[in-house]
Every structure is written in structure tokens, then in C-alpha cells.
């Protein structure tokens, strides 16, 4: 734990972040749980066992950096939550912490995510299923003020589904690599991509969900 704390503090300083002690504690609680579960369940391809710089930067520092670009949000839905990043560190960095809904198609990963939410001290739930199917439920329509997404194939169906679950004016926070083009659709108004961690070539794009029901969007169904 001491090694992990030193690594997290060093990587935060390198990114120009000053983290409160309580936030480091909760980030480490999540990271340690991820390390234990990753030994028997492939939650991430990053080298978490030895607290590599890349794993800390990608899984912890990048999402916390994004908090400076976020308005206060009450409810966040995460697409394809997998190992819990970016959504768990992202939510920990926000004060007050939002209520979370994590969508994951695999039941074993869903089990990890439920424990990770508890370990991190966050308020939320995990829904097991494909995001497009979850977004089609009546009780999910317009239910969220923000959405996070990373490492998920982003096609037109995903963005239409994202638009359905967000309230008008809600924001999509898309974590992605360098050179990825902004989605060409009428669901979101996108601001230019913002660099996060230069060594990773990571960026954040923020899209505002347009006003109007889905059937009015080009390509909506």
C-alpha cells in the first residue's frame, strides 16, 4: 500500500494535480480491489500488479484530471464499465459525489463493480446488460445529467442510446485517444477535444445533448 501511495502521489504531481489525503485513500481502496480481482478476472490489460506508471495514469490520474472540466452533476451513467475506470475515480474527484449507474454486459464484472462501488464509498448501482438495451427502457429515458464512456466501440447506435438516457442539456464525457474524430450526428454538440495525460495521448471530448426527443434526431429510431 505504501508503494502504491507513493506512486499515485508521484504521478499526480507529474500531472500537476494536488490530491487531498482522503481522495488518495479512496482511490487506493479502489485500485487495491482492482488488483486483487484482476488476478482471477481479466478486468484490465494494464499492468496493475506492480503499480506501473501507465496503469496509475490511465486508471486513476486521467479520470481525476477530468473533474476540472465537469459541471456539478447529480446522476451519471457509465457505458461498458468493465474494471470501473474512468467512472469510479471520476466520481470520487467530484464533490459532492454523484449517484452512479454502471452498465456492464458481463455478470462476473458486474459482481466486481458492485464491490468496487462499496469499497470506494460511492452511491450507485450496477445494471448487467448491453447499454443499447438498457437505454431503451422507459424508466431510463432522460434520467441522467451526465454520461461517461471509454474503451467502447462508439458507433451511431451507441450515441443515439446515449442521447436517450441523458436529459436535454446533459453532457457526455468521452475519454479517447489522439486522432479520434468527433461523432458526426445531431445528438450532441461537441466542444474541441481537451488533452489529459500527454504521455498516454489521452483526450476528453465533452458533448452537450441537444434539446428535442430522439425521433427528431437524424438517424433516430
Secondary structure by P-SEA (a helix, b strand, c coil): caaaaaaaaaaaaaacccccaaaaaaaaaaaaaaaaaaacccccccccccccaaaaaaccaaaaaaccccccccbbbbcccccccccaaaaaacccccbbbbbbccaaaaaaaaaaaaaaccccccccccaaaaaacccccccccbbbbccccccaaaaaaaaaaccccbbbbbbbccccccccccccccccccccccccccbbbbbbbbccccccccccc
